[in-house]
């Protein structure tokens, strides 16, 4: 059973998936830092605050002496839009990568045409001529 597990774990596809998973996680951090550090502040200039902190408060909360707000009900739309931008960037980059990989793959050459031989009519004419003899 251990031998079977080792064979399964060392298959090329599984190792490729593991490498892709690790690279995807690292790439996600890069995109998140790009969105959080560059895109959100630029968009935040419009709102005069950090874009990621934008929210629609449905029910005001009560602030205690330390400044912590409890009981607030809010829709965190700025965080959602930031994550949506992250997703769009990752999806677009993955599209470009897959498109590049597909372009690099060798195009399958069509199967060679069968050798051109005599047509059916020619064969029938030849059989007819042989029968006449």
Buried (B, 14 or more C-beta within 10 A) or exposed (E): EEEEEEEEEEEEEEEEEEEEEEEEEEBBEEBBEBBBEEBBEEBBEEEEEBBBEBBEEEEEEEEEEEEEEEEEEBEEEBBEBBEEBBEEBBEEEEEEEEEEEEEEEEEEEEEEEEEEEEEEEEEEEEEEEEEEE
